[in-house]
Amino acid sequence: MVSFAQKNMALQCGIIGIQGSGKTTLFNSLSGTKAETQSFSDKANIGIIKVPDKRLYELEKYQKTEKIVHATVNLVDIPGLSKGSSGNESARKFLNEIRNSDAFIHVVRCFDNPLVPHPDGSIDPIRDVENIELELQARDIESIDKKIQRLEKVAKAGNKEAKQQIEKLTEVKERLENFESVRNMELHEIAREAIQDLFLLTAKPMLFVANVDSNSVVSGNAYSKALENYLKPKGYTMLVLSAQFEAEVAELDNEDDRMMFLQDAGLQEPAVNRLIQAAYYMLNLRTFFTVGPKEIRAWTIKEGMTAPQAAGVIHSDLERGFIRAEVMKYYDFVTLGSEAACKEKGKFYIEGKNYIVQDGDILHIRFNV
């Protein structure tokens, strides 16, 4: 297939949590960087990580290639927040930095360690979750207030749409003031339109990570169980892992050593793999593949994208000049072993502009510009 530069459709996750939650240790494990973990930082850490996908290596067994290219996730590690911190200037700056994140990974401290003092003096994961959510809600209230002030000038000139938006924004603000987050609200269409340009922090999907001690990586502990009981009725997803344990795994260069280390702890794979995949699916992202002798590449799309839209993720020229997509299913390809075998068995499909690309599809785009 013709080689093009990949358009940036990478998922961006903001990692948040209180100071001492272990989120920067987790960030380092995910991204392979060495951000400072022992002291408060005055800047956000940025990292790019590969989305784990064993299917890429299975595909290579049937199509030899020069390189394998994973889909990627962009990470922004915001310095630790605490109750009341959204009002200070540095926290405002950091909250603005993660406003462009598609989702948040909220790392919650679920471990005891006297060498890492808790800013509130005790370990209480539910209190920590509520405090962080309170800070995000406070920032959203500020954003809504500013928009209402802008709209009031337009409404005074008789603009009915502005008046309607003010009414709905005021309702959202009142619910935020009652400690409800936007992601949990059923919103009127006018309200959804009114907040669209605000990138509200509490509107973003949230994935919770209970960061436990190394001895609790399999079954969790009392802290993580209490947190799970608190989050489950609210419909949130929570993963249990130990950032310190994951950091130790990441330090091992040899894959066999990593597997032995994991198996000794009762695990089959690094928990960070499950974390990345959970974040990926939380945002309804899916993967399709292009397969050839130059590269085998995973591409990120939103669930429900058509073949021309998926082609546009590779390059805008492919979407503009789209003729058709030649499609093989991942399972068919690795079961039958080649494109020729897929054609012979009737598993090679010609699809048009209305085809909805499925997770694991192998695409070859025919186009003319």
N, C-alpha and C positions, 0 to 999 in steps of 0.2 A: 504494500500500500504506500501511496505517496506520503512522505514524512512532513508533518507540520509541527510548528511550535504549539504546545498546549495552552489553551486559554485558561485564565485563572478562575476556576470554579471550585477552588479548594474550600472546604469547610473551615471556618475560623471559630475556635472555641476559646472563650476567656476562662481562665482558671482563677477562682476566687476562694476566699476563706479567711479566717482570722489569722493574726500573727501566731506562729507556732503550730499551725495546723498540719504542717508537712507538705503543703501544696508545692513549694518550690523544689523540694526533694522529689516529688512526683513529676513535676515539670521536667526536671533533669533526667529522670528515668525514661520519660516519654520521648524527649527530644535529643538526648545524648549530649546535652550541653552541660556546662559546669557553673550555673548561676549560683551566687552566694546564698547560702541557706542559714548562716549563723547570725546575721545581723540584718536590721531593717534596711531595705534598699529604697532609693528614691527614684527608681525608674522601673518600668515594666520590662520583663524578659520576653523575648520573642523567639519562637522556635518553629521548625517545620518537621513533621514526622510522617513516616510512611504508614499508610493504612495496611495492616496485615491482611494478606489474601493468598492462601496456599494454592488457589486455583491458577495463579500465574505460573507457578513452578510445575504444576501438572500439565499445563498447556505446552510448556517447554519440552516435555518428554515427547511430544508428537510434532512439534515444529521447532527445530533448532533455530536459535536466534542469537544476535550479537549482544543484546541487552534486554533486561526486564525493567519496566518502569511502573512503579506503584502509584496509585492515587495518593494524594497527600492531604494532611490536615495542618492548618496553621494554628499555633498556640500562642496566646498572650497571657502571661502570668502577672496578674496585678498584685502589687505589694499588699500585705495583710491589712484587712479592714478591722475596725472595732466599733463598738457602739458610739454613735455621735461623730464618727470620723468623716461622714460625707460633707460636713460643713467646712472642713479645712481645705485650703487651696490645693495641697498636693493630692488629697483624695479625690477632689473634683477632677483634677487633671487625669488621674488614673481611670476614674469611672468613665470619663470621656473617651479614653483610649480603647476601652472595651465595648463602647457603644456599637461599634461596627461588627462585633462578634455575632455569629449566628446562634450560638447557644452558650450556656455556662456549665462548667464542671465545678461544682461546689464541694471542695474538700473539707470534711468535717473531722475535727480532732476527736478520736475515740481511743486514746491511749494515755497512760500515765508515764510521765518522765520528769523527775524533779530537776533535771538539768535543763529542761526547756519549760520555763515558767509560763503559765497561762496568763494572758493580760487581765482576765477577770478573777484570777486567783484559785479557780477550781475547774475541774473537767465536767462540762455539762453540754453535750452535743445539741440538745433541743434548744437550749438558751442561745447557743452560738448561731444556729440556723435562723432563729427568730431575729436575732440582732442584725445579722447580715441582710436578711430580707427587709428589715426596717430601714436600713441605709439605702437600699435600692429603691424602696417605695418613696423615701424622702426625696431622692434625686428625681424620680418620675413626677412627683407633685410639683417640683420646681419647673420642670420642662412644660408641664400642662399649664401652669400659671402663666408662663411667658407667652404661650400660644394664645391663651384666652385674652391676654392684654392686647396682642396684635389683632385678634379678630374683633375685639370690641370697637376699634377704630373703624373697621369696615362695616360692622353692624350698625353703627350710628348713622351711616350713610344710607341705610335702608336695605342692606344686603340680607335677604332672608336665609340664604345658605349659611352665612356666617353666624346668624342668630341660632340656627339649628345646631351648628357645630359647638357653639358655646354651651348650649344646654346639655348636649351629650358629654362634652369634655368635663363639665362641672359634675355630672353624675359619676364619671370615672374617677375624678379627683376625690369625691366624697367616699367612694369605696376604698380607694388607696388610703385615705385618712383613717378608715376603719380596719386597716391592716390586711386588706385583700389585695392580692397581686393580679396584674392584668392577665397573665397567662391562665388564670382560673376563672376569668369573667366571661359570661355570655354577652357579647357586645352587639349593639344595634349597628347596622351597616354604616350609618352616618358617623358613629363613634369610631368604627374601624378606619374609615377614610380620614377622620380628623387626626388620629394618632399615627397614621402611616409614616409621616415624615419626621416623627419624634424619636424613633428607634428606642422606645421605652425599655428600660432594663428589666422590669418585671414582666414584660411581655415575652421575653425570650425563653425558649425551652431550658429546663434545668435538670441536670443529671447529678445526683448526689453520690459522693464517694465517702464511705466510712473508713477513715484511715486508722487502722488498728495496729497493735504491736506485732512483732514478727511471729510470736507464738500463737497468734489468733487468726492467721491467714486463711485457714480452712473453715473454721466454724464461727468466726467472729467472737465478740465478747459481750459483756453486759451493756457497755456503752452503745455498741453497734445494734444490738437487739432493741434497746430502748428507742434508738433513732429510727429503726425500721418500723416499729410499732407506731411511731409518730407520723412517718411519711406515707406509709402504705395506704391509709384511708384517704389521703389527699391525691392519690394516683401517681405519685412520683416513683421513678426508678432509682434504686440504690444499689451500688456495688460495694462489696467489702474487699479491701486490699490493705497491704502494708507498704507504704511508700518506701520505708527503710529497706524492707525485704526486696522490693522491686529494684531499688538502687543497687543492692548487692548483686542481683541477677544481671543487671545491665553492665556491671563492671567486668563480668566474665566474657572473655573474647571467644572462647571455644564453645561451639553450639552443643557439643556432647556434655561439656561441663555444666552448661546452663540447664540442660534437660535433667541431669543427675541431681543438681541442686534443687530444681523444682519438684522432682519426684520424691526426693527425701522429705520435702515439706508437704507432700500429698497433693501437689498440683500438676496439671498436664501442660500448661502453657503460662507465660507471664500474664498476670492479671491486667496489665496495661493493654494487652491485645484485646481483651474483652471490653475494656473501657473505651478504646478507640472505636471498636465496632458498634458498641451501644450508642455512642455519640453520633455515629454515621447514620444509624437507622432511626434515631430519635428525630432527625431532621428530614426523614423520608428521602435520603440519598441512596442511590443505587449505582451499580457498576456495570459498564459494558467493556468489552475487550476488542482491541485490534491485534491481529496476529500475523506476523510475517518474519522473514529471515533477518531483517534489520532490527526489529524490536517487537516485543510483546508488551502491550501497555494497557493499564487499567484507566478508564476514564470515569469521572464522576458526573452523574446526572441526577436531576430531581425525578422522583417517582411520577410516572404519567407523561413523561416527555415523548414527543413523537420522533420518528426517525430523522426528519430534517433538523429538529432542535438538537438532537444528540449529535448529528453531523456538525452542527454549529459549534459545539463544545470543542471539537477538533480544530476547526477553522471556519471563519465566517463564509469563505468562498464555497465550502462544501454545503452549507445550508442554502446559500443563495442559488447555487447551480444544481441543487439536488435533483437527481433523476430517479434513483431507486436505491434500496439497501439490500445487499445480499446477506442473509442471516443464517447463522448456525447456532444451535443451543450448546452451551458449554458441555452439558452431560452427553449429548450426542457426539460431540467432537472427540471427547476423551474416551468415550466408549467404543466408537467406531475407528478412531485413530487417525483420520485424515479428512481433508476437504473432499477428496475424490470419493471416499467411502460414504460420506454424508450425502453427496449427490446421488450415488448409486442406490442408497437406501431411501431416497426421497426425504432426506432431512436437511436439505439445502433450500432455503426459502427466498423468494423474491418478494420484497415488500415495498409498498408505495408510501406516499406522504402521510397517510393516516395511521400508519403502524405505530403502536405504543411499544417502545423499547423495554424489554424485560431485564431484570437483574441476571447477569451472566451471559447475555447475548454476545456473540462474536459477530461484529459488523464489518462489512466491506462496502464503502459508500461509492456509488457511481454518480459522477457529477459532470457538469459542463458549464464553464464560465467563459 
